[in-house]
Amino acid sequence: MNHDQALALLQEVLTEIVPDADFGRIGPDIDLRETLELDSIDFLTLVERLSERAGCRIDEDDYPRLTTLADGAALLAERT
């Protein structure tokens, strides 16, 4: 998976969790949890769905890399 595909997957999954997410106003380095008001259950749902769809394991140690769109896409592209 390249970076653009990883970013698209991340945005797709986030939209399932936060249907009104406006990625036009969320820059690549903006904190997703704060901006989209993701609680811990939402975040774990994000991790589970990304792991399932990307076919890669995302461990708790990786969670800080899912803070922004840029970091999350880089993590997914690296793992797949």
mmCIF file of the N, C-alpha and C atoms, coordinates in Angstrom:
data_MODEL
# 
_entry.id   MODEL 
# 
loop_
_atom_site.group_PDB 
_atom_site.id 
_atom_site.type_symbol 
_atom_site.label_atom_id 
_atom_site.label_alt_id 
_atom_site.label_comp_id 
_atom_site.label_asym_id 
_atom_site.label_entity_id 
_atom_site.label_seq_id 
_atom_site.pdbx_PDB_ins_code 
_atom_site.Cartn_x 
_atom_site.Cartn_y 
_atom_site.Cartn_z 
_atom_site.occupancy 
_atom_site.B_iso_or_equiv 
_atom_site.pdbx_formal_charge 
_atom_site.auth_seq_id 
_atom_site.auth_comp_id 
_atom_site.auth_asym_id 
_atom_site.auth_atom_id 
_atom_site.pdbx_PDB_model_num 
ATOM 1   N N  . MET A 1 1  ? 0.864   -1.171 0.000  1.00 0.00 ? 1  MET A N  1 
ATOM 2   C CA . MET A 1 1  ? 0.000   0.000  0.000  1.00 0.00 ? 1  MET A CA 1 
ATOM 3   C C  . MET A 1 1  ? 0.904   1.226  0.000  1.00 0.00 ? 1  MET A C  1 
ATOM 4   N N  . ASN A 1 2  ? 0.633   2.147  -0.913 1.00 0.00 ? 2  ASN A N  1 
ATOM 5   C CA . ASN A 1 2  ? 1.427   3.371  -0.920 1.00 0.00 ? 2  ASN A CA 1 
ATOM 6   C C  . ASN A 1 2  ? 0.803   4.414  0.019  1.00 0.00 ? 2  ASN A C  1 
ATOM 7   N N  . HIS A 1 3  ? 1.467   5.541  0.156  1.00 0.00 ? 3  HIS A N  1 
ATOM 8   C CA . HIS A 1 3  ? 1.028   6.574  1.103  1.00 0.00 ? 3  HIS A CA 1 
ATOM 9   C C  . HIS A 1 3  ? -0.377  7.086  0.777  1.00 0.00 ? 3  HIS A C  1 
ATOM 10  N N  . ASP A 1 4  ? -0.666  7.328  -0.500 1.00 0.00 ? 4  ASP A N  1 
ATOM 11  C CA . ASP A 1 4  ? -1.982  7.845  -0.880 1.00 0.00 ? 4  ASP A CA 1 
ATOM 12  C C  . ASP A 1 4  ? -3.091  6.838  -0.576 1.00 0.00 ? 4  ASP A C  1 
ATOM 13  N N  . GLN A 1 5  ? -2.832  5.568  -0.827 1.00 0.00 ? 5  GLN A N  1 
ATOM 14  C CA . GLN A 1 5  ? -3.817  4.529  -0.518 1.00 0.00 ? 5  GLN A CA 1 
ATOM 15  C C  . GLN A 1 5  ? -4.026  4.423  0.997  1.00 0.00 ? 5  GLN A C  1 
ATOM 16  N N  . ALA A 1 6  ? -2.940  4.525  1.736  1.00 0.00 ? 6  ALA A N  1 
ATOM 17  C CA . ALA A 1 6  ? -3.024  4.459  3.195  1.00 0.00 ? 6  ALA A CA 1 
ATOM 18  C C  . ALA A 1 6  ? -3.820  5.641  3.738  1.00 0.00 ? 6  ALA A C  1 
ATOM 19  N N  . LEU A 1 7  ? -3.583  6.819  3.196  1.00 0.00 ? 7  LEU A N  1 
ATOM 20  C CA . LEU A 1 7  ? -4.318  8.016  3.617  1.00 0.00 ? 7  LEU A CA 1 
ATOM 21  C C  . LEU A 1 7  ? -5.800  7.866  3.291  1.00 0.00 ? 7  LEU A C  1 
ATOM 22  N N  . ALA A 1 8  ? -6.121  7.355  2.116  1.00 0.00 ? 8  ALA A N  1 
ATOM 23  C CA . ALA A 1 8  ? -7.515  7.156  1.725  1.00 0.00 ? 8  ALA A CA 1 
ATOM 24  C C  . ALA A 1 8  ? -8.201  6.155  2.662  1.00 0.00 ? 8  ALA A C  1 
ATOM 25  N N  . LEU A 1 9  ? -7.506  5.084  3.014  1.00 0.00 ? 9  LEU A N  1 
ATOM 26  C CA . LEU A 1 9  ? -8.069  4.094  3.936  1.00 0.00 ? 9  LEU A CA 1 
ATOM 27  C C  . LEU A 1 9  ? -8.314  4.715  5.303  1.00 0.00 ? 9  LEU A C  1 
ATOM 28  N N  . LEU A 1 10 ? -7.355  5.463  5.793  1.00 0.00 ? 10 LEU A N  1 
ATOM 29  C CA . LEU A 1 10 ? -7.498  6.121  7.089  1.00 0.00 ? 10 LEU A CA 1 
ATOM 30  C C  . LEU A 1 10 ? -8.691  7.071  7.089  1.00 0.00 ? 10 LEU A C  1 
ATOM 31  N N  . GLN A 1 11 ? -8.836  7.859  6.046  1.00 0.00 ? 11 GLN A N  1 
ATOM 32  C CA . GLN A 1 11 ? -9.967  8.783  5.951  1.00 0.00 ? 11 GLN A CA 1 
ATOM 33  C C  . GLN A 1 11 ? -11.291 8.036  5.826  1.00 0.00 ? 11 GLN A C  1 
ATOM 34  N N  . GLU A 1 12 ? -11.305 6.953  5.091  1.00 0.00 ? 12 GLU A N  1 
ATOM 35  C CA . GLU A 1 12 ? -12.518 6.143  4.933  1.00 0.00 ? 12 GLU A CA 1 
ATOM 36  C C  . GLU A 1 12 ? -12.985 5.595  6.281  1.00 0.00 ? 12 GLU A C  1 
ATOM 37  N N  . VAL A 1 13 ? -12.068 5.037  7.036  1.00 0.00 ? 13 VAL A N  1 
ATOM 38  C CA . VAL A 1 13 ? -12.412 4.463  8.334  1.00 0.00 ? 13 VAL A CA 1 
ATOM 39  C C  . VAL A 1 13 ? -12.829 5.563  9.306  1.00 0.00 ? 13 VAL A C  1 
ATOM 40  N N  . LEU A 1 14 ? -12.128 6.677  9.297  1.00 0.00 ? 14 LEU A N  1 
ATOM 41  C CA . LEU A 1 14 ? -12.507 7.789  10.170 1.00 0.00 ? 14 LEU A CA 1 
ATOM 42  C C  . LEU A 1 14 ? -13.904 8.304  9.835  1.00 0.00 ? 14 LEU A C  1 
ATOM 43  N N  . THR A 1 15 ? -14.251 8.323  8.558  1.00 0.00 ? 15 THR A N  1 
ATOM 44  C CA . THR A 1 15 ? -15.584 8.784  8.142  1.00 0.00 ? 15 THR A CA 1 
ATOM 45  C C  . THR A 1 15 ? -16.667 7.834  8.631  1.00 0.00 ? 15 THR A C  1 
ATOM 46  N N  . GLU A 1 16 ? -16.359 6.554  8.726  1.00 0.00 ? 16 GLU A N  1 
ATOM 47  C CA . GLU A 1 16 ? -17.322 5.598  9.265  1.00 0.00 ? 16 GLU A CA 1 
ATOM 48  C C  . GLU A 1 16 ? -17.577 5.869  10.751 1.00 0.00 ? 16 GLU A C  1 
ATOM 49  N N  . ILE A 1 17 ? -16.554 6.312  11.448 1.00 0.00 ? 17 ILE A N  1 
ATOM 50  C CA . ILE A 1 17 ? -16.658 6.568  12.885 1.00 0.00 ? 17 ILE A CA 1 
ATOM 51  C C  . ILE A 1 17 ? -17.213 7.962  13.155 1.00 0.00 ? 17 ILE A C  1 
ATOM 52  N N  . VAL A 1 18 ? -16.785 8.922  12.351 1.00 0.00 ? 18 VAL A N  1 
ATOM 53  C CA . VAL A 1 18 ? -17.241 10.321 12.479 1.00 0.00 ? 18 VAL A CA 1 
ATOM 54  C C  . VAL A 1 18 ? -17.766 10.743 11.104 1.00 0.00 ? 18 VAL A C  1 
ATOM 55  N N  . PRO A 1 19 ? -19.036 10.453 10.823 1.00 0.00 ? 19 PRO A N  1 
ATOM 56  C CA . PRO A 1 19 ? -19.587 10.692 9.486  1.00 0.00 ? 19 PRO A CA 1 
ATOM 57  C C  . PRO A 1 19 ? -19.456 12.118 8.973  1.00 0.00 ? 19 PRO A C  1 
ATOM 58  N N  . ASP A 1 20 ? -19.440 13.099 9.847  1.00 0.00 ? 20 ASP A N  1 
ATOM 59  C CA . ASP A 1 20 ? -19.354 14.483 9.380  1.00 0.00 ? 20 ASP A CA 1 
ATOM 60  C C  . ASP A 1 20 ? -17.927 15.030 9.394  1.00 0.00 ? 20 ASP A C  1 
ATOM 61  N N  . ALA A 1 21 ? -16.937 14.148 9.426  1.00 0.00 ? 21 ALA A N  1 
ATOM 62  C CA . ALA A 1 21 ? -15.532 14.576 9.416  1.00 0.00 ? 21 ALA A CA 1 
ATOM 63  C C  . ALA A 1 21 ? -15.242 15.349 8.131  1.00 0.00 ? 21 ALA A C  1 
ATOM 64  N N  . ASP A 1 22 ? -14.673 16.528 8.276  1.00 0.00 ? 22 ASP A N  1 
ATOM 65  C CA . ASP A 1 22 ? -14.347 17.383 7.135  1.00 0.00 ? 22 ASP A CA 1 
ATOM 66  C C  . ASP A 1 22 ? -12.831 17.414 6.974  1.00 0.00 ? 22 ASP A C  1 
ATOM 67  N N  . PHE A 1 23 ? -12.320 16.576 6.083  1.00 0.00 ? 23 PHE A N  1 
ATOM 68  C CA . PHE A 1 23 ? -10.882 16.483 5.906  1.00 0.00 ? 23 PHE A CA 1 
ATOM 69  C C  . PHE A 1 23 ? -10.314 17.678 5.164  1.00 0.00 ? 23 PHE A C  1 
ATOM 70  N N  . GLY A 1 24 ? -11.177 18.511 4.620  1.00 0.00 ? 24 GLY A N  1 
ATOM 71  C CA . GLY A 1 24 ? -10.724 19.750 4.004  1.00 0.00 ? 24 GLY A CA 1 
ATOM 72  C C  . GLY A 1 24 ? -10.190 20.731 5.034  1.00 0.00 ? 24 GLY A C  1 
ATOM 73  N N  . ARG A 1 25 ? -10.638 20.592 6.278  1.00 0.00 ? 25 ARG A N  1 
ATOM 74  C CA . ARG A 1 25 ? -10.174 21.500 7.334  1.00 0.00 ? 25 ARG A CA 1 
ATOM 75  C C  . ARG A 1 25 ? -9.203  20.838 8.303  1.00 0.00 ? 25 ARG A C  1 
ATOM 76  N N  . ILE A 1 26 ? -8.921  19.569 8.068  1.00 0.00 ? 26 ILE A N  1 
ATOM 77  C CA . ILE A 1 26 ? -7.996  18.846 8.928  1.00 0.00 ? 26 ILE A CA 1 
ATOM 78  C C  . ILE A 1 26 ? -6.684  18.669 8.172  1.00 0.00 ? 26 ILE A C  1 
ATOM 79  N N  . GLY A 1 27 ? -5.698  19.432 8.571  1.00 0.00 ? 27 GLY A N  1 
ATOM 80  C CA . GLY A 1 27 ? -4.389  19.337 7.940  1.00 0.00 ? 27 GLY A CA 1 
ATOM 81  C C  . GLY A 1 27 ? -3.707  18.026 8.286  1.00 0.00 ? 27 GLY A C  1 
ATOM 82  N N  . PRO A 1 28 ? -2.628  17.706 7.589  1.00 0.00 ? 28 PRO A N  1 
ATOM 83  C CA . PRO A 1 28 ? -1.946  16.437 7.796  1.00 0.00 ? 28 PRO A CA 1 
ATOM 84  C C  . PRO A 1 28 ? -1.323  16.281 9.185  1.00 0.00 ? 28 PRO A C  1 
ATOM 85  N N  . ASP A 1 29 ? -1.080  17.382 9.865  1.00 0.00 ? 29 ASP A N  1 
ATOM 86  C CA . ASP A 1 29 ? -0.420  17.319 11.172 1.00 0.00 ? 29 ASP A CA 1 
ATOM 87  C C  . ASP A 1 29 ? -1.319  17.747 12.329 1.00 0.00 ? 29 ASP A C  1 
ATOM 88  N N  . ILE A 1 30 ? -2.623  17.744 12.114 1.00 0.00 ? 30 ILE A N  1 
ATOM 89  C CA . ILE A 1 30 ? -3.592  18.116 13.147 1.00 0.00 ? 30 ILE A CA 1 
ATOM 90  C C  . ILE A 1 30 ? -3.950  16.882 13.977 1.00 0.00 ? 30 ILE A C  1 
ATOM 91  N N  . ASP A 1 31 ? -4.059  17.051 15.270 1.00 0.00 ? 31 ASP A N  1 
ATOM 92  C CA . ASP A 1 31 ? -4.409  15.952 16.172 1.00 0.00 ? 31 ASP A CA 1 
ATOM 93  C C  . ASP A 1 31 ? -5.829  15.465 15.875 1.00 0.00 ? 31 ASP A C  1 
ATOM 94  N N  . LEU A 1 32 ? -5.937  14.229 15.413 1.00 0.00 ? 32 LEU A N  1 
ATOM 95  C CA . LEU A 1 32 ? -7.239  13.668 15.017 1.00 0.00 ? 32 LEU A CA 1 
ATOM 96  C C  . LEU A 1 32 ? -8.172  13.453 16.196 1.00 0.00 ? 32 LEU A C  1 
ATOM 97  N N  . ARG A 1 33 ? -7.643  12.934 17.282 1.00 0.00 ? 33 ARG A N  1 
ATOM 98  C CA . ARG A 1 33 ? -8.502  12.626 18.437 1.00 0.00 ? 33 ARG A CA 1 
ATOM 99  C C  . ARG A 1 33 ? -9.144  13.894 18.977 1.00 0.00 ? 33 ARG A C  1 
ATOM 100 N N  . GLU A 1 34 ? -8.372  14.947 19.041 1.00 0.00 ? 34 GLU A N  1 
ATOM 101 C CA . GLU A 1 34 ? -8.897  16.209 19.561 1.00 0.00 ? 34 GLU A CA 1 
ATOM 102 C C  . GLU A 1 34 ? -9.854  16.863 18.571 1.00 0.00 ? 34 GLU A C  1 
ATOM 103 N N  . THR A 1 35 ? -9.442  16.950 17.325 1.00 0.00 ? 35 THR A N  1 
ATOM 104 C CA . THR A 1 35 ? -10.234 17.638 16.306 1.00 0.00 ? 35 THR A CA 1 
ATOM 105 C C  . THR A 1 35 ? -11.559 16.927 16.028 1.00 0.00 ? 35 THR A C  1 
ATOM 106 N N  . LEU A 1 36 ? -11.511 15.606 15.948 1.00 0.00 ? 36 LEU A N  1 
ATOM 107 C CA . LEU A 1 36 ? -12.720 14.826 15.647 1.00 0.00 ? 36 LEU A CA 1 
ATOM 108 C C  . LEU A 1 36 ? -13.446 14.362 16.900 1.00 0.00 ? 36 LEU A C  1 
ATOM 109 N N  . GLU A 1 37 ? -12.912 14.747 18.053 1.00 0.00 ? 37 GLU A N  1 
ATOM 110 C CA . GLU A 1 37 ? -13.497 14.399 19.349 1.00 0.00 ? 37 GLU A CA 1 
ATOM 111 C C  . GLU A 1 37 ? -13.680 12.884 19.492 1.00 0.00 ? 37 GLU A C  1 
ATOM 112 N N  . LEU A 1 38 ? -12.622 12.147 19.167 1.00 0.00 ? 38 LEU A N  1 
ATOM 113 C CA . LEU A 1 38 ? -12.658 10.686 19.291 1.00 0.00 ? 38 LEU A CA 1 
ATOM 114 C C  . LEU A 1 38 ? -12.446 10.297 20.747 1.00 0.00 ? 38 LEU A C  1 
ATOM 115 N N  . ASP A 1 39 ? -13.371 9.525  21.300 1.00 0.00 ? 39 ASP A N  1 
ATOM 116 C CA . ASP A 1 39 ? -13.159 9.020  22.651 1.00 0.00 ? 39 ASP A CA 1 
ATOM 117 C C  . ASP A 1 39 ? -12.359 7.715  22.545 1.00 0.00 ? 39 ASP A C  1 
ATOM 118 N N  . SER A 1 40 ? -12.091 7.083  23.664 1.00 0.00 ? 40 SER A N  1 
ATOM 119 C CA . SER A 1 40 ? -11.247 5.887  23.650 1.00 0.00 ? 40 SER A CA 1 
ATOM 120 C C  . SER A 1 40 ? -11.879 4.736  22.872 1.00 0.00 ? 40 SER A C  1 
ATOM 121 N N  . ILE A 1 41 ? -13.187 4.601  22.943 1.00 0.00 ? 41 ILE A N  1 
ATOM 122 C CA . ILE A 1 41 ? -13.876 3.542  22.185 1.00 0.00 ? 41 ILE A CA 1 
ATOM 123 C C  . ILE A 1 41 ? -13.774 3.823  20.689 1.00 0.00 ? 41 ILE A C  1 
ATOM 124 N N  . ASP A 1 42 ? -13.973 5.067  20.285 1.00 0.00 ? 42 ASP A N  1 
ATOM 125 C CA . ASP A 1 42 ? -13.830 5.440  18.869 1.00 0.00 ? 42 ASP A CA 1 
ATOM 126 C C  . ASP A 1 42 ? -12.420 5.127  18.374 1.00 0.00 ? 42 ASP A C  1 
ATOM 127 N N  . PHE A 1 43 ? -11.425 5.465  19.197 1.00 0.00 ? 43 PHE A N  1 
ATOM 128 C CA . PHE A 1 43 ? -10.040 5.240  18.795 1.00 0.00 ? 43 PHE A CA 1 
ATOM 129 C C  . PHE A 1 43 ? -9.751  3.752  18.650 1.00 0.00 ? 43 PHE A C  1 
ATOM 130 N N  . LEU A 1 44 ? -10.222 2.954  19.581 1.00 0.00 ? 44 LEU A N  1 
ATOM 131 C CA . LEU A 1 44 ? -10.004 1.507  19.473 1.00 0.00 ? 44 LEU A CA 1 
ATOM 132 C C  . LEU A 1 44 ? -10.729 0.919  18.268 1.00 0.00 ? 44 LEU A C  1 
ATOM 133 N N  . THR A 1 45 ? -11.894 1.461  17.949 1.00 0.00 ? 45 THR A N  1 
ATOM 134 C CA . THR A 1 45 ? -12.608 1.041  16.740 1.00 0.00 ? 45 THR A CA 1 
ATOM 135 C C  . THR A 1 45 ? -11.779 1.373  15.513 1.00 0.00 ? 45 THR A C  1 
ATOM 136 N N  . LEU A 1 46 ? -11.181 2.549  15.497 1.00 0.00 ? 46 LEU A N  1 
ATOM 137 C CA . LEU A 1 46 ? -10.306 2.956  14.401 1.00 0.00 ? 46 LEU A CA 1 
ATOM 138 C C  . LEU A 1 46 ? -9.155  1.962  14.247 1.00 0.00 ? 46 LEU A C  1 
ATOM 139 N N  . VAL A 1 47 ? -8.504  1.650  15.336 1.00 0.00 ? 47 VAL A N  1 
ATOM 140 C CA . VAL A 1 47 ? -7.368  0.727  15.309 1.00 0.00 ? 47 VAL A CA 1 
ATOM 141 C C  . VAL A 1 47 ? -7.791  -0.643 14.779 1.00 0.00 ? 47 VAL A C  1 
ATOM 142 N N  . GLU A 1 48 ? -8.889  -1.161 15.287 1.00 0.00 ? 48 GLU A N  1 
ATOM 143 C CA . GLU A 1 48 ? -9.362  -2.482 14.862 1.00 0.00 ? 48 GLU A CA 1 
ATOM 144 C C  . GLU A 1 48 ? -9.708  -2.512 13.378 1.00 0.00 ? 48 GLU A C  1 
ATOM 145 N N  . ARG A 1 49 ? -10.426 -1.511 12.910 1.00 0.00 ? 49 ARG A N  1 
ATOM 146 C CA . ARG A 1 49 ? -10.820 -1.491 11.494 1.00 0.00 ? 49 ARG A CA 1 
ATOM 147 C C  . ARG A 1 49 ? -9.625  -1.300 10.575 1.00 0.00 ? 49 ARG A C  1 
ATOM 148 N N  . LEU A 1 50 ? -8.701  -0.430 10.960 1.00 0.00 ? 50 LEU A N  1 
ATOM 149 C CA . LEU A 1 50 ? -7.506  -0.231 10.139 1.00 0.00 ? 50 LEU A CA 1 
ATOM 150 C C  . LEU A 1 50 ? -6.693  -1.520 10.069 1.00 0.00 ? 50 LEU A C  1 
ATOM 151 N N  . SER A 1 51 ? -6.522  -2.161 11.194 1.00 0.00 ? 51 SER A N  1 
ATOM 152 C CA . SER A 1 51 ? -5.752  -3.398 11.247 1.00 0.00 ? 51 SER A CA 1 
ATOM 153 C C  . SER A 1 51 ? -6.390  -4.468 10.361 1.00 0.00 ? 51 SER A C  1 
ATOM 154 N N  . GLU A 1 52 ? -7.708  -4.590 10.454 1.00 0.00 ? 52 GLU A N  1 
ATOM 155 C CA . GLU A 1 52 ? -8.435  -5.582 9.673  1.00 0.00 ? 52 GLU A CA 1 
ATOM 156 C C  . GLU A 1 52 ? -8.346  -5.300 8.175  1.00 0.00 ? 52 GLU A C  1 
ATOM 157 N N  . ARG A 1 53 ? -8.589  -4.071 7.791  1.00 0.00 ? 53 ARG A N  1 
ATOM 158 C CA . ARG A 1 53 ? -8.637  -3.737 6.355  1.00 0.00 ? 53 ARG A CA 1 
ATOM 159 C C  . ARG A 1 53 ? -7.265  -3.648 5.716  1.00 0.00 ? 53 ARG A C  1 
ATOM 160 N N  . ALA A 1 54 ? -6.288  -3.216 6.484  1.00 0.00 ? 54 ALA A N  1 
ATOM 161 C CA . ALA A 1 54 ? -4.934  -3.118 5.935  1.00 0.00 ? 54 ALA A CA 1 
ATOM 162 C C  . ALA A 1 54 ? -4.205  -4.450 6.013  1.00 0.00 ? 54 ALA A C  1 
ATOM 163 N N  . GLY A 1 55 ? -4.747  -5.353 6.837  1.00 0.00 ? 55 GLY A N  1 
ATOM 164 C CA . GLY A 1 55 ? -4.119  -6.654 6.977  1.00 0.00 ? 55 GLY A CA 1 
ATOM 165 C C  . GLY A 1 55 ? -2.799  -6.603 7.728  1.00 0.00 ? 55 GLY A C  1 
ATOM 166 N N  . CYS A 1 56 ? -2.713  -5.680 8.669  1.00 0.00 ? 56 CYS A N  1 
ATOM 167 C CA . CYS A 1 56 ? -1.487  -5.563 9.458  1.00 0.00 ? 56 CYS A CA 1 
ATOM 168 C C  . CYS A 1 56 ? -1.835  -5.399 10.933 1.00 0.00 ? 56 CYS A C  1 
ATOM 169 N N  . ARG A 1 57 ? -0.900  -5.771 11.756 1.00 0.00 ? 57 ARG A N  1 
ATOM 170 C CA . ARG A 1 57 ? -1.091  -5.653 13.197 1.00 0.00 ? 57 ARG A CA 1 
ATOM 171 C C  . ARG A 1 57 ? -0.731  -4.232 13.634 1.00 0.00 ? 57 ARG A C  1 
ATOM 172 N N  . ILE A 1 58 ? -1.586  -3.649 14.467 1.00 0.00 ? 58 ILE A N  1 
ATOM 173 C CA . ILE A 1 58 ? -1.313  -2.336 15.053 1.00 0.00 ? 58 ILE A CA 1 
ATOM 174 C C  . ILE A 1 58 ? -1.325  -2.529 16.561 1.00 0.00 ? 58 ILE A C  1 
ATOM 175 N N  . ASP A 1 59 ? -0.152  -2.438 17.145 1.00 0.00 ? 59 ASP A N  1 
ATOM 176 C CA . ASP A 1 59 ? 0.003   -2.650 18.581 1.00 0.00 ? 59 ASP A CA 1 
ATOM 177 C C  . ASP A 1 59 ? -0.196  -1.347 19.349 1.00 0.00 ? 59 ASP A C  1 
ATOM 178 N N  . GLU A 1 60 ? -0.366  -1.484 20.645 1.00 0.00 ? 60 GLU A N  1 
ATOM 179 C CA . GLU A 1 60 ? -0.545  -0.309 21.507 1.00 0.00 ? 60 GLU A CA 1 
ATOM 180 C C  . GLU A 1 60 ? 0.644   0.637  21.403 1.00 0.00 ? 60 GLU A C  1 
ATOM 181 N N  . ASP A 1 61 ? 1.822   0.113  21.187 1.00 0.00 ? 61 ASP A N  1 
ATOM 182 C CA . ASP A 1 61 ? 3.012   0.956  21.013 1.00 0.00 ? 61 ASP A CA 1 
ATOM 183 C C  . ASP A 1 61 ? 2.918   1.832  19.768 1.00 0.00 ? 61 ASP A C  1 
ATOM 184 N N  . ASP A 1 62 ? 2.060   1.445  18.825 1.00 0.00 ? 62 ASP A N  1 
ATOM 185 C CA . ASP A 1 62 ? 1.880   2.198  17.582 1.00 0.00 ? 62 ASP A CA 1 
ATOM 186 C C  . ASP A 1 62 ? 0.860   3.332  17.711 1.00 0.00 ? 62 ASP A C  1 
ATOM 187 N N  . TYR A 1 63 ? 0.087   3.342  18.765 1.00 0.00 ? 63 TYR A N  1 
ATOM 188 C CA . TYR A 1 63 ? -0.995  4.320  18.898 1.00 0.00 ? 63 TYR A CA 1 
ATOM 189 C C  . TYR A 1 63 ? -0.529  5.767  18.727 1.00 0.00 ? 63 TYR A C  1 
ATOM 190 N N  . PRO A 1 64 ? 0.629   6.157  19.253 1.00 0.00 ? 64 PRO A N  1 
ATOM 191 C CA . PRO A 1 64 ? 1.066   7.540  19.044 1.00 0.00 ? 64 PRO A CA 1 
ATOM 192 C C  . PRO A 1 64 ? 1.272   7.893  17.568 1.00 0.00 ? 64 PRO A C  1 
ATOM 193 N N  . ARG A 1 65 ? 1.470   6.880  16.752 1.00 0.00 ? 65 ARG A N  1 
ATOM 194 C CA . ARG A 1 65 ? 1.644   7.127  15.315 1.00 0.00 ? 65 ARG A CA 1 
ATOM 195 C C  . ARG A 1 65 ? 0.313   7.273  14.588 1.00 0.00 ? 65 ARG A C  1 
ATOM 196 N N  . LEU A 1 66 ? -0.776  7.148  15.310 1.00 0.00 ? 66 LEU A N  1 
ATOM 197 C CA . LEU A 1 66 ? -2.101  7.361  14.726 1.00 0.00 ? 66 LEU A CA 1 
ATOM 198 C C  . LEU A 1 66 ? -2.695  8.693  15.194 1.00 0.00 ? 66 LEU A C  1 
ATOM 199 N N  . THR A 1 67 ? -1.844  9.601  15.573 1.00 0.00 ? 67 THR A N  1 
ATOM 200 C CA . THR A 1 67 ? -2.292  10.888 16.090 1.00 0.00 ? 67 THR A CA 1 
ATOM 201 C C  . THR A 1 67 ? -2.743  11.827 14.982 1.00 0.00 ? 67 THR A C  1 
ATOM 202 N N  . THR A 1 68 ? -2.050  11.778 13.846 1.00 0.00 ? 68 THR A N  1 
ATOM 203 C CA . THR A 1 68 ? -2.360  12.679 12.734 1.00 0.00 ? 68 THR A CA 1 
ATOM 204 C C  . THR A 1 68 ? -2.586  11.872 11.457 1.00 0.00 ? 68 THR A C  1 
ATOM 205 N N  . LEU A 1 69 ? -3.142  12.525 10.450 1.00 0.00 ? 69 LEU A N  1 
ATOM 206 C CA . LEU A 1 69 ? -3.333  11.871 9.154  1.00 0.00 ? 69 LEU A CA 1 
ATOM 207 C C  . LEU A 1 69 ? -1.993  11.467 8.557  1.00 0.00 ? 69 LEU A C  1 
ATOM 208 N N  . ALA A 1 70 ? -1.012  12.358 8.627  1.00 0.00 ? 70 ALA A N  1 
ATOM 209 C CA . ALA A 1 70 ? 0.301   12.090 8.035  1.00 0.00 ? 70 ALA A CA 1 
ATOM 210 C C  . ALA A 1 70 ? 0.973   10.898 8.713  1.00 0.00 ? 70 ALA A C  1 
ATOM 211 N N  . ASP A 1 71 ? 0.970   10.896 10.031 1.00 0.00 ? 71 ASP A N  1 
ATOM 212 C CA . ASP A 1 71 ? 1.613   9.801  10.762 1.00 0.00 ? 71 ASP A CA 1 
ATOM 213 C C  . ASP A 1 71 ? 0.877   8.477  10.571 1.00 0.00 ? 71 ASP A C  1 
ATOM 214 N N  . GLY A 1 72 ? -0.447  8.529  10.600 1.00 0.00 ? 72 GLY A N  1 
ATOM 215 C CA . GLY A 1 72 ? -1.235  7.312  10.415 1.00 0.00 ? 72 GLY A CA 1 
ATOM 216 C C  . GLY A 1 72 ? -1.037  6.710  9.034  1.00 0.00 ? 72 GLY A C  1 
ATOM 217 N N  . ALA A 1 73 ? -1.026  7.553  8.015  1.00 0.00 ? 73 ALA A N  1 
ATOM 218 C CA . ALA A 1 73 ? -0.810  7.068  6.651  1.00 0.00 ? 73 ALA A CA 1 
ATOM 219 C C  . ALA A 1 73 ? 0.590   6.480  6.506  1.00 0.00 ? 73 ALA A C  1 
ATOM 220 N N  . ALA A 1 74 ? 1.572   7.120  7.121  1.00 0.00 ? 74 ALA A N  1 
ATOM 221 C CA . ALA A 1 74 ? 2.945   6.609  7.063  1.00 0.00 ? 74 ALA A CA 1 
ATOM 222 C C  . ALA A 1 74 ? 3.041   5.240  7.732  1.00 0.00 ? 74 ALA A C  1 
ATOM 223 N N  . LEU A 1 75 ? 2.384   5.081  8.876  1.00 0.00 ? 75 LEU A N  1 
ATOM 224 C CA . LEU A 1 75 ? 2.387   3.808  9.587  1.00 0.00 ? 75 LEU A CA 1 
ATOM 225 C C  . LEU A 1 75 ? 1.778   2.707  8.718  1.00 0.00 ? 75 LEU A C  1 
ATOM 226 N N  . LEU A 1 76 ? 0.624   2.975  8.137  1.00 0.00 ? 76 LEU A N  1 
ATOM 227 C CA . LEU A 1 76 ? -0.041  1.970  7.314  1.00 0.00 ? 76 LEU A CA 1 
ATOM 228 C C  . LEU A 1 76 ? 0.770   1.631  6.073  1.00 0.00 ? 76 LEU A C  1 
ATOM 229 N N  . ALA A 1 77 ? 1.343   2.631  5.429  1.00 0.00 ? 77 ALA A N  1 
ATOM 230 C CA . ALA A 1 77 ? 2.141   2.387  4.232  1.00 0.00 ? 77 ALA A CA 1 
ATOM 231 C C  . ALA A 1 77 ? 3.384   1.561  4.561  1.00 0.00 ? 77 ALA A C  1 
ATOM 232 N N  . GLU A 1 78 ? 3.935   1.811  5.708  1.00 0.00 ? 78 GLU A N  1 
ATOM 233 C CA . GLU A 1 78 ? 5.125   1.089  6.161  1.00 0.00 ? 78 GLU A CA 1 
ATOM 234 C C  . GLU A 1 78 ? 4.813   -0.375 6.470  1.00 0.00 ? 78 GLU A C  1 
ATOM 235 N N  . ARG A 1 79 ? 3.653   -0.643 7.015  1.00 0.00 ? 79 ARG A N  1 
ATOM 236 C CA . ARG A 1 79 ? 3.298   -1.986 7.472  1.00 0.00 ? 79 ARG A CA 1 
ATOM 237 C C  . ARG A 1 79 ? 2.728   -2.881 6.385  1.00 0.00 ? 79 ARG A C  1 
ATOM 238 N N  . THR A 1 80 ? 2.263   -2.298 5.293  1.00 0.00 ? 80 THR A N  1 
ATOM 239 C CA . THR A 1 80 ? 1.611   -3.121 4.275  1.00 0.00 ? 80 THR A CA 1 
ATOM 240 C C  . THR A 1 80 ? 2.439   -3.233 3.009  1.00 0.00 ? 80 THR A C  1 
# 
